[in-house]
Amino acid sequence: RWIKFEEKVEDGGERWSAPHVPALALHSLFQLRTCLQKGTMLLDLDATSFKEIIDKALSEQPEEAELQPALRERLAALLLLQPQHQPTKSLLQLLAELGLCPCQGRKPGCPTRHPPPASIPGQSEPRTQLSKTPLKEQLRNRFKKKVPPGAEAAHVAVGEVEFLEKPFSAFIRLRRAVSLGSLAEVSLPSRFLFILLGPPKVKAYHEVGRAMATLLADELFQRVARQAEHREDLIAGIEAFLDELIVLPPGKWDPSARIPPPSHLPSPRRRATVDPLDQQPHGNGAMTAAGDRASPEHPRSGEELERTGRLFGGLLRDIRRKAPWYGSDFSDALHPQCLSAVLYIYLATVTNAITFGGMLGDATANTQGVLESFLGTAFAGFIFCLFSGQPLTILSSTGPVLVFERLLFSFSQDHSLDYLEFRLWIGLWVAFFGLVLVATEASHLVRYFTRFTEEGFCALISLIFIYDSLKKMLSLADAFPINWQYRLDNVTSYSCTCNLRRLFNPVLTCLTTLQCPPLPSIQSPPATPAGLSRTQCLDRGGHLLGTSCQYVPDVTLISFLLFGATFLFCTALKRFRSSRYFPVGVRKLVSDFAVILAILASCAVDAVLGLETPKLLVPSELKPTNPARGWIVFPFGANPWWVCLVSAVPAVLVTILIFMDQQITAVILNRREYKLQKGAGFHLDLLCVSLLMVVTSVTGLPWYVSATVISLAHMESLRKESATSAPGEHPEFLGIREQRLTGLAVFILMGVSVFMAPALKHIPMPVLYGVFLHMGVTALNSIQLMDRARLLLMPAKHQPDLAYLRHVPLRRVHLFTIIQLLCLALLWVLKSTVAAIIFPVMV
C-alpha cells in the first residue's frame, strides 16, 4: 500500500513494514508505458459499482487484444472476488492473540499466520464475492486515522493467471469518485483503477504494478491523470516522471535495502518550476538554486515595515491590521496546549522576576526588590498582552536594563541625588522619545536588521541566561559549604551542645590558668535543658560548643543533582514528541507538558529526600521592600530643578537600549519560519512599552522590555503540527497558536503569586535554575550561529549537507562566523565592565 511511501507485508503476513521510499526497476516503467499505450483505457467512465467497471473494461478492449467470451467471463469472476486485506492490529490485539494461541500449531479459532493463497474458480475453497457495501472491518480499521482528510483510494490489481495466453491491461478513471464496496482496505471513494493480468511465463507484473502505484502516489502525476483527455496525455505524464527520475547504478547500493523517508519533501510547485539539473550545483559556490534561497527571513517585504509618510501612520495601520483578529485572540486559546504553555512560562517568569528582583535589590540598596519585580512584571505584562500588536511577546526585566539601573544608582549615590526621582525623569524622557519614534515611524529601520545583528543579540541574551543559572548554582557553595574536612572515621569525636552559662572575665581567667578562686557572688546556673535547637539556643543568648557545630548537610551536591536532572528531564521530554514509543497523542501530551513534568518530578525527589534545599521565596505582604519609600515617586523636591533637563542625556542611551531590545526581539518572533498569520505590530508594541515606562517610573517599579529567551520559549510551547500524517511522513509544522490568553493568564498568576506563597515555597530554586538553563540552551540552539560555530571544529567530510554550504565557499562561512563570535565576545566584555553604559550604542 502507498500513501506517501511504500509499505509491504512482511514475511509471515502479520505486520506491515516500516514506510520506505519505493525503489523501482527502470525497465518496469518502460513496460508500464507500453501497457498504457496498447491496453484498454477508459477516461471519465460513468459507473457506480465495481462490477459495472469490470464489465465496461472487458467489453471495450482494443480489437487486437480482445478476449474470447469464455475467458472474459472467467476473468470477470476472478476480478469480482473479495480481496483479502492485511489487518492493521494494535499492540494489545497482538498480545491478546499471543495469549490465546500459545502453542506452535494453529488451533481452530486462532488467527492464521499466513494468508491463504488467492483462489480461482474451480478450486475446492471458493472465496466470497465482492460486497457492494463496506465491511465492518473496513469501517473499524484503525489505519483510516493515518489517511489525510479528503483522500481517495486508487486500486492496482496485478497477477499471474493460468488460463490467459496474453496479458490483459486496463487503466480506468471514473468521472466521479465513488465507493466500491469492500474493495479497498478502508472505506474511501475511488477514482483510478489499474488492472494487469497475464500468463505465468511473464514475471514482471508485480514490478509494473508497483510502478503504477508509485506514479499514482506522486502529486504531479495525479494532476496529469486527473486532467488527461487522451492516452497521449498519460504517456506525457510518464515521460515527465522519467525526466525527474534519478537512477542508482547497480553495484553501488543494495537493492534490498529500504531507503527511509526524508525529513522534508520538496513541494510540487518547486518540482514543477525548478529544472532538476539546477538542483545540484557543480561546485561550492558555483551555482545558486532558487529553491535553496528560501531561507526563513523576517517580514522585510510585508506592509508592517513600509513607511506611510504620515505622523503615526504606521501605528494606525498596526491597529487596523490587528483589530479584526482581536476576538480570535481569545477563542484560539481554547486548547490543552495553552494550559501547558501558561504553567511553563509562568514558572519561568516567576524565576526571572525573583532572580532579577534580588539582583536589583542588591544593586539599589533594596530601593527596588523582589516585590516590586513581581508587581511590575504582573502589571506591565498584563497591559502589554492586552493591547500590544504581538501578544506572544513576554515582558520582563533584562540583563542590559539591570546593568543601567546599577550604574544609575551608583551615579546618584556619588552625586548625592535622589535615585528614584532622577530615575523618574529619565523614564519620562524615554517615554517621550519613544512616542517620537512611533510618530516618525522609526520602526521601519527594523528592515535593516540582518541575521548578523539578530543572532549576536539572541546569543548574548541566551548566554546571560546560561551564565546566571550557573552563577546562582555556584553561589550555593557559599551558603551551604561543602564539608571537605568531614571524616566518617572521626564520627565519635563530633558533637555540638548549647551552652547557656554567662561567662564573665574572672571565670575566663580561671579557665585559662586552671586556678579557680572561690567566687561566692556567682551562682552556678541550672543545667542546660536538653533538646534545644540551634535557633532556640541563640535566641536565649547561648552559644554553640563542639566540633560539629559548623557541619551542614551536602545541600550543594543534591542541589546540583536537581539542577542537572531538571535540565535533562526538560530536554528529554521535549524530544519525546519525535520518539518511537507510545501513540502519537501520548507523545504530544508529554512533549507539551515537558517542563511541568520535569519540575514535578524534581520536586518529588526533593520532597522524598527531605534535605533543606533553598526554596522559592515569594513576598507575602504588599509593601515596598524599602520601608522608607512609598508607592508614588514625586518629580520635585529631593533633587535640584536642573536634574529634569540633564536626565535627557542618559534617557537617550536608555531609549536606544529599549528600542534595540524591543525591536530585535519582535523581529525574531515575527520571522517567516514561524508562519504567523495575524501580522506584526512593531509601532504598536513600541507605543505600549513607552507608555508603560511612565507608569513604572512614577510608581518606582522596574523597567520592562521584551525578554528574548522567554518569548522564544513561549513561541516554542505553542507550536501547531498536523494531526494526521501518512506513515513515514513527519508531522507538518502549521504555525504558532496565536492568541492573547496565555500571556494574560501568566501575568494574572504573577500578581496572585503574592498570595500563593504557601504553595510555591515547596519548589526548590535549583529546579527553577535548571529550567533557566534549558531555556537558554534551547534559544542558543535555535540560531544558525551555533551550527556554523560547530563547523569550525568539524572536518569537511563530516559536515552536514547544509543549504548555504552548497552556495557559499567554506572560508567565507568561517570568516563570517569568526567575526560574529568576536563581536559577541566584545559585547560580553563590554557588558561586564564599567563601560557598560555605552552597551546599547555598541549593539
RONU-512163 format. One record per residue (C-alpha): x, y, z. Coordinates in steps of 0.001 Angstrom, whole numbers, padded with zeros to 6 digits, always signed. Example, Ala and Ser with C-alpha at 12.3 -4.5 7.8 and 13.67 -1.06 7.14 Angstrom:
+012300-004500+007800 +013670-001060+007140 
//
This chain:
+000000+000000+000000 +001039+003589-000669 +000025+006941+000800 +003231+008928+000562 +005626+005983+000784 +005544+002233+000208 +004680-000354+002864 +004999-004108+002368 +003535-007043+004246 +006462-008746+005961 +007116-012481+005731 +004630-014293+007914 +001830-011907+006991 +001491-010454+010495 +002513-006837+010106 +003227-004028+007698 +006800-002968+007136 +008185+000414+008042 +007370+003044+005381 +010183+003463+002836 +010932+005227-000431 +009872+002891-003275 +012832+001708-005375 +011658+000905-008922 +013294-001047-011693 +013681+001273-014678 +012506-001490-017022 +009180-001701-015145 +008410+001926-016030 +009042+001222-019712 +006747-001815-019512 +004100+000306-017792 +004318+002853-020601 +003782+000016-023111 +000727-001196-021150 -000824+002286-021238 -000068+002616-024968 -001584-000739-026003 -004047-001679-023252 -007617-000666-022513 -008080+002933-021378 -011359+004374-020103 -011329+008053-019095 -014299+009681-017334 -016241+006447-017082 -019730+006761-015590 -020038+003795-013237 -021257+003300-009683 -020141-000269-008883 -017036-002391-009358 -018974-004973-011419 -020078-002280-013843 -016472-001043-014153 -015154-004581-014894 -017883-005224-017486 -017051-001969-019308 -013294-002657-019160 -013693-006183-020607 -016172-005172-023292 -014234-002176-024627 -010925-003831-025382 -008859-002976-028463 -009549-005322-031367 -006047-006808-031422 -006262-007691-027693 -009939-008755-027473 -010588-011842-025347 -012891-014776-026066 -016293-014619-024269 -015446-017641-022080 -012130-016122-020971 -013876-012812-020376 -016388-014459-018004 -013655-016294-016074 -011622-013085-015807 -014644-011102-014561 -015381-013805-011958 -011774-013654-010772 -011705-009858-010504 -015006-009769-008607 -013726-011996-005785 -013378-010437-002347 -009759-009343-001811 -008105-010277+001471 -006642-007285+003279 -003813-007256+005780 -005381-006049+009056 -003684-003249+010980 -003560-004521+014551 -002706-002689+017737 -000104-003945+020205 -002857-005025+022609 -004529-007126+019894 -001246-008853+019047 -000552-009598+022727 -004088-010936+023150 -003629-013258+020162 -000321-014495+021554 -002102-015257+024833 -004897-017124+023037 -002551-019215+020875 +000465-020184+022966 +001154-023457+021131 +003133-023793+017921 +000431-025427+015825 -002614-023478+014704 -005770-024346+016607 -009331-023817+015410 -010324-020250+016209 -006763-018895+016290 -005767-016317+013673 -003956-017580+010608 -000272-016728+010484 -000149-016819+006672 -002917-015514+004435 -004367-018261+002251 -003430-018054-001415 -005852-016350-003786 -008177-019000-005050 -009624-019065-008533 -012856-020651-009810 -012646-024409-009772 -010692-024726-006515 -012083-026599-003500 -012398-023498-001260 -014040-020728-003315 -013788-017210-001911 -016765-014942-001391 -017846-012378-003911 -017022-008702-003543 -019504-006923-001287 -021305-003855-002615 -021221-002221+000817 -018201-001675+003085 -017456-004447+005560 -017334-003906+009320 -013567-004359+009391 -013222-001604+006785 -015240+000834+008854 -013363-000067+012053 -009902-000074+010508 -007507+001953+012693 -005416+002790+009644 -008031+005284+008496 -006729+007725+011136 -003478+007956+009155 -005248+008872+005919 -005400+012641+005296 -008900+014142+005049 -010283+014300+001534 -008134+011391+000282 -009248+008908-002386 -008231+005292-002918 -006694+004022-006157 -006698+000275-006904 -003894-001623-008630 -004649-005281-009380 -001779-007316-010877 -001128-011026-011022 -000488-014220-012999 -003475-016158-014336 -003031-019618-015823 -005957-019520-018266 -004725-016377-020088 -002425-016672-023091 -001599-012952-023425 -001593-010050-020924 -004704-008025-020247 -004258-004424-019006 -006719-001590-018332 -006443+001927-016899 -009769+003407-015747 -010632+006866-014476 -014156+007440-013180 -015926+010709-013813 -016894+010926-010139 -015163+009239-007211 -017448+006507-005820 -017207+003958-003005 -016535+000491-004441 -017883-001565-001565 -015383-003854+000145 -012635-003441-002477 -010440-001045-000503 -008647-001655+002799 -010522+001317+004296 -013805+002777+003150 -012786+005608+000798 -014127+006884-002542 -012207+005670-005612 -011444+007299-008964 -008487+005390-010519 -008088+001666-011232 -005292-000217-012999 -005506-003910-013890 -002693-006063-015322 -003175-009830-015571 -001264-012271-017736 +000124-015779-018203 +002633-017097-015637 +005551-017076-018094 +005942-013284-017607 +007396-012403-014165 +007377-008579-014261 +003699-007939-013427 +004370-007214-009769 +007062-004622-010572 +004803-002957-013164 +002055-002719-010528 +004498-001139-008053 +005495+001370-010725 +001821+002264-011346 +001160+002652-007605 +004229+004865-007194 +003067+007066-010083 -000428+007409-008616 +001091+008381-005250 +003046+011197-006949 +001305+014572-006686 +002397+015843-010121 +001316+012663-011911 -002002+012764-010021 -002591+016195-011531 -001814+014859-015013 -004030+011790-014528 -006986+013911-013366 -006751+016299-016325 -005811+013829-019096 -008181+013782-022070 -006350+011268-024273 -003981+008344-023916 -001109+010585-025049 -001570+012864-022034 -000867+009980-019637 +002166+008932-021696 +003439+012517-021449 +002934+012326-017686 +005138+009214-017531 +007760+010975-019683 +007765+013922-017248 +008178+011460-014363 +011099+009819-016179 +012697+013259-016687 +012835+013695-012897 +013927+010139-012240 +017306+009600-010562 +018918+006228-011285 +021138+004465-008748 +023755+002395-010607 +023830-001353-009797 +026684-002480-007614 +026812+000862-005770 +023907+000169-003439 +021920-002764-002084 +018528-003071-003841 +017128-004966-000848 +017896-002024+001461 +014895+000161+002269 +015520+003891+001989 +013924+005654+004998 +011641+008629+004279 +013382+012030+004334 +012537+014620+006971 +011436+017176+004349 +009997+016742+000873 +010194+019303-001952 +006876+020926-002738 +005173+020071-006066 +005388+023761-007031 +009158+023760-006629 +009448+020497-008590 +007383+021983-011407 +009349+025255-011641 +012961+024260-010966 +014965+022435-013594 +016214+019196-011998 +019683+019840-013397 +019859+023112-011473 +019211+021478-008125 +022744+020064-007925 +025444+022752-008138 +028716+021857-009845 +030915+023268-007094 +030993+025057-003784 +029572+028464-004558 +029456+027942-008302 +025686+027918-008788 +022622+029101-006931 +019408+027106-006790 +016277+029163-006486 +014728+026757-004050 +017602+026873-001566 +017437+030632-001284 +014127+030488+000515 +015661+030572+003959 +013498+031927+006776 +013654+035694+006901 +011880+038416+008771 +008932+040194+007245 +011017+042739+005349 +008709+042736+002363 +005471+042975+004341 +003442+046097+004885 +004341+046110+008600 +007611+047919+007872 +006590+050175+004991 +006504+053912+005674 +003265+055797+005115 +004839+059271+005318 +002219+060468+007851 +002518+061085+011584 +001527+057928+013456 +000695+056332+010086 +002421+053060+010954 +000663+052930+014330 -002783+053398+012755 -002000+050710+010200 -000956+048321+013007 -004239+048957+014835 -006297+048394+011672 -004370+045174+010960 -004744+043711+014438 -008327+044817+015251 -010109+042123+013149 -008146+039399+014953 -008866+040614+018480 -011823+038286+019098 -009994+035232+017765 -007044+036083+020039 -009182+034717+022874 -011130+031932+021139 -007978+030410+019619 -006597+029770+023122 -009168+027067+023951 -006719+024175+023628 -004921+021990+026228 -001568+023044+024776 -002205+026588+026016 -002520+025310+029599 +000939+023736+029452 +002325+026956+027947 +000800+029026+030785 +002344+026838+033514 +005732+026684+031773 +006040+030415+031075 +004605+031310+034494 +007323+029370+036320 +009984+030807+034010 +008671+034347+034584 +008478+033838+038378 +012074+032627+038418 +013162+035534+036269 +011317+038048+038483 +012866+036642+041669 +016357+036445+040159 +016372+039916+038665 +014444+041312+041640 +017109+040014+044006 +019923+041394+041853 +018069+044715+041550 +017715+044845+045341 +021468+044287+045719 +022242+046941+043105 +019887+049612+044524 +020145+049004+048296 +016615+047493+048292 +015057+050613+046768 +013591+048110+044320 +013338+044440+045234 +011535+041173+044656 +008062+042512+045495 +008448+045444+043093 +009666+042989+040469 +006569+040804+040974 +004057+043654+040848 +005771+045416+037951 +006013+042236+035869 +002355+041396+036511 +001072+044896+035684 +003298+045673+032680 +002939+042202+031166 -000863+042185+031548 -001283+045604+029908 +001116+044708+027100 -000600+041382+026310 -003989+043126+026316 -003156+045955+023905 +000063+045105+022022 +000427+044115+018398 +002354+040897+019160 +000830+039402+022348 +003128+036369+022200 +005923+038633+023450 +006680+038314+027170 +007825+041454+029009 +010417+041030+031712 +013477+042577+033308 +016551+042052+031170 +020278+041987+031817 +021133+045184+029882 +018440+047187+031749 +019744+045833+035081 +023251+046990+034193 +021945+050513+033538 +019978+050549+036823 +023148+049609+038755 +025168+052370+037088 +022402+054927+037634 +022165+054093+041362 +025947+054420+041789 +025920+057776+039984 +023080+059025+042218 +024939+057964+045383 +028180+059593+044257 +026495+062941+043470 +024005+062967+046386 +020948+062720+044151 +017675+061011+044943 +017772+057850+042837 +014026+057330+042351 +013356+060962+041393 +016300+061006+038985 +015052+057712+037524 +011519+059144+037178 +012719+061950+034923 +014794+059550+032822 +011721+057317+032393 +009556+060284+031343 +012140+061369+028772 +012391+057790+027461 +008604+057656+027073 +008684+060985+025194 +011467+059798+022864 +009556+056556+022329 +006439+058489+021263 +008582+060492+018833 +009933+057240+017358 +006387+055888+016985 +005144+059128+015403 +008001+059216+012873 +007656+055503+012026 +011229+054822+013107 +010411+051140+013432 +010836+050830+009666 +014579+050702+010466 +013905+047137+011597 +014097+046084+007939 +017842+046782+008103 +018433+044381+010985 +020359+041493+009472 +020936+037941+010615 +024302+039156+011954 +022694+041547+014457 +019779+039286+015386 +021923+036245+016074 +024506+038248+018030 +021836+039778+020262 +019925+036499+020737 +023155+034645+021544 +024109+037319+024093 +020769+037107+025926 +020856+033285+025826 +024394+033254+027260 +023261+035635+030037 +020547+033097+030969 +023033+030212+030974 +025658+032220+032883 +023200+033465+035519 +021816+029981+036165 +025312+028520+036611 +026438+031501+038707 +023456+031125+041040 +024181+027410+041442 +027850+028015+042231 +026878+030610+044825 +025094+027825+046765 +028532+026528+047764 +028952+029723+049824 +025564+029498+051526 +025857+025725+052077 +029599+024976+052291 +030792+021533+051322 +032208+019569+054299 +035674+018933+052965 +037101+018098+056442 +034391+015643+057471 +035703+012103+058031 +033412+009185+058778 +036034+007519+060977 +036036+010507+063361 +032285+010472+063902 +032679+009565+067598 +034532+012824+068306 +031919+015065+066703 +029434+016788+068996 +027652+020092+069446 +025983+021369+072601 +024252+024567+073622 +025992+026498+076430 +023736+028959+078291 +026283+029837+081042 +027093+033541+081333 +030875+033644+081401 +032464+036745+082947 +036076+037804+082670 +037141+036322+086060 +035733+032976+085077 +037537+033140+081700 +040769+033882+083544 +040248+030994+085894 +039575+028659+082993 +042821+029629+081320 +045015+029435+084441 +043265+026359+085857 +043323+028085+089318 +039781+028941+090335 +039450+031144+093445 +036122+030908+095269 +033540+033353+093904 +030587+033263+096250 +028739+036041+094393 +028455+034000+091193 +025851+031276+091362 +026040+028314+089071 +023123+028402+086543 +020863+025415+086098 +021933+022676+083691 +021402+023254+080002 +017983+021940+079007 +018198+019109+076519 +016714+019240+073019 +017222+022942+072306 +017531+023682+068598 +020254+025884+067194 +017826+028788+066740 +016389+028429+070282 +019892+028327+071738 +020965+031515+070014 +017681+033261+070866 +018278+032601+074586 +021720+034197+074410 +023655+030959+074416 +026368+029793+072101 +027269+026506+070414 +030190+024386+071564 +031599+021370+069751 +033477+020102+066713 +030403+019515+064541 +028586+022829+065099 +029654+024123+061710 +028537+020954+059903 +025871+021320+057230 +024483+018502+055036 +025749+018391+051465 +022888+020539+050204 +025106+021836+047408 +025507+018319+045981 +021788+017500+045926 +021089+020988+044554 +023399+020359+041601 +021789+016968+041060 +018315+018565+040999 +019621+021306+038697 +021104+018840+036200 +018195+016418+036426 +015641+019159+035704 +017602+020315+032655 +017965+016763+031329 +014297+015948+032046 +013154+019062+030175 +015349+018250+027182 +014431+014561+027040 +010683+015071+027458 +010629+017850+024842 +012235+015450+022354 +009745+012736+023290 +007428+014063+020561 +009720+012509+017925 +010199+009283+019905 +009242+005872+018525 +007414+004826+021691 +003718+005131+022537 +000933+006516+020327 +001280+009998+018846 -001326+011501+021211 +000647+010422+024288 +003908+011726+022795 +002383+015126+022049 +000889+015401+025533 +004187+014531+027231 +006093+016950+024994 +003643+019813+025599 +003831+019372+029386 +007549+018505+029393 +008734+021353+031618 +005885+020937+034116 +006506+017185+034359 +010233+017791+034852 +009571+020307+037649 +007084+017986+039375 +009492+015039+039157 +012373+017064+040617 +010152+018485+043386 +009039+014933+044240 +012673+013774+044511 +013456+016763+046733 +010442+016062+048967 +011353+012375+049352 +014952+013174+050329 +013806+015836+052791 +017007+017914+052690 +016750+021635+053350 +017486+022795+049819 +016950+026516+049121 +013312+027056+048226 +011437+029686+046242 +010797+032731+048455 +007808+034811+047414 +006872+038070+049199 +003716+037625+051260 +002947+041318+052027 +002115+044179+049699 +004550+046768+050988 +007702+048265+049462 +010951+046403+050059 +012440+049600+051483 +010083+050971+054213 +011480+054477+053673 +009811+054852+050274 +006198+054960+049141 +004407+053661+046061 +004392+057059+044289 +007578+058935+043305 +007186+062725+043221 +009013+064607+040456 +010207+067590+042539 +011607+068166+045997 +014626+065954+046579 +016832+066952+043609 +017808+070345+042062 +015492+071643+039337 +018054+071179+036573 +018054+067382+037049 +014863+067140+034958 +016773+068630+031992 +020046+066735+032485 +018078+063470+032625 +017541+063705+028871 +021174+062660+028256 +021061+059230+029928 +017495+058883+028606 +018895+058822+025053 +021009+055781+025956 +018047+054040+027586 +015895+054816+024533 +018459+053178+022240 +018593+050186+024570 +014794+049840+024790 +014359+050273+021022 +017017+047707+020127 +015965+045199+022785 +012265+045505+021905 +012536+045521+018130 +015197+042835+017729 +013038+040517+019835 +009990+041472+017736 +011900+040735+014511 +012998+037318+015779 +009435+036401+016844 +007930+037518+013533 +010241+035502+011290 +008586+033737+008384 +009686+030352+009708 +007033+030643+012454 +004232+031028+009839 +002350+033685+011816 -000991+034589+010234 -002164+037641+012195 +000648+040027+011331 +003082+042035+013425 +002691+045349+015228 +006119+046950+015622 +004822+050515+016125 +002027+049438+018492 +004418+047351+020614 +006861+050260+020954 +003999+052574+021966 +002892+050153+024717 +006436+049832+026077 +006885+053643+026038 +003635+054297+027921 +004464+051598+030467 +007759+053419+031124 +005693+056329+032508 +003713+054130+034919 +006683+052095+036158 +008802+055236+036662 +006082+057039+038652 +005490+054012+040901 +009190+053172+041308 +008778+049723+039683 +011461+048183+037420 +011521+048968+033691 +010324+046241+031356 +011040+045301+027785 +010607+042210+025619 +012514+039221+027003 +014016+037392+024028 +014605+033977+025596 +011279+033716+027463 +009382+034968+024394 +011084+032334+022221 +010188+029681+024808 +006579+030945+024698 +006527+030565+020913 +008037+027075+021007 +005464+025923+023577 +002632+026936+021210 +003777+025157+018039 +000985+023589+015973 +001522+020431+013949 -000727+018465+011638 -002872+015928+013471 -002836+013281+010719 +000312+012293+008875 +000844+009439+006477 +003097+006550+007522 +006693+007713+007178 +005702+011359+006855 +006792+013762+009569 +004029+015949+011073 +003800+019214+009197 +004530+022397+011142 +001396+024534+010771 +002455+027638+012690 +002014+029071+016179 -001183+029176+018202 -001531+032982+018088 -003632+034330+020975 -003503+036662+023984 -004887+034426+026705 -001700+032557+027651 +000191+035801+028267 -002697+037317+030212 -003028+034174+032365 +000726+034139+033067 +000719+037718+034347 -002509+037278+036332 -000831+034346+038076 +002213+036556+038658 +000050+039046+040516 -001683+036317+042509 +001685+034744+043406 +001950+037038+046413 -000960+035098+047917 +000341+031701+046728 +003483+031772+048866 +002491+028684+050979 +002297+026503+047845 +005243+027977+045939 +007640+027696+048872 +007983+023939+048204 +009668+024484+044807 +013480+024252+045123 +015394+027086+043482 +017886+024683+041785 +014931+023188+039889 +013955+026619+038523 +017598+027360+037664 +017534+024119+035646 +014542+025494+033709 +016551+028698+033170 +019425+026676+031734 +017042+024749+029475 +015560+027976+028092 +018992+029476+027443 +020326+026362+025709 +017145+025957+023618 +017281+029578+022455 +021003+029267+021691 +020470+026128+019605 +017686+027804+017624 +020071+030200+015847 +022262+029414+012850 +025340+030827+014599 +025680+027664+016704 +025537+025424+013619 +028287+027467+011966 +030353+027503+015169 +030275+023694+015184 +031519+023688+011580 +034731+025366+012765 +035605+022171+014684 +034349+019714+012075 +036362+018166+009207 +034824+018817+005814 +033859+015178+005186 +031757+015108+008381 +029977+018418+007815 +026191+018172+007293 +024686+018950+003903 +023512+022484+004753 +021959+024660+002045 +024364+027588+002470 +027414+025291+002229 +026345+024437-001323 +026470+028035-002484 +028934+029866-000219 +032655+028986-000046 +033557+027411+003280 +036221+030019+004081 +033611+032777+003745 +031309+030924+006126 +034128+030575+008659 +035095+034244+008305 +031501+035355+008887 +031230+033098+011966 +034545+034261+013466 +033595+037945+013098 +030244+037214+014759 +031921+035412+017655 +034434+038241+018127 +031638+040827+018228 +029722+038646+020694 +032803+038407+022925 +033253+042192+022721 +029630+042755+023774 +030045+040347+026696 +033230+042053+027918 +031639+045461+027494 +028553+044392+029466 +030722+043207+032357 +032850+046373+032727 +032314+049968+033811 +031812+050942+030163 +028504+049043+030157 +026588+052315+029842 +027510+052519+026137 +026354+048924+025626 +023210+049950+023659 +025273+052035+021254 +027586+049080+020624 +024612+046832+019818 
//
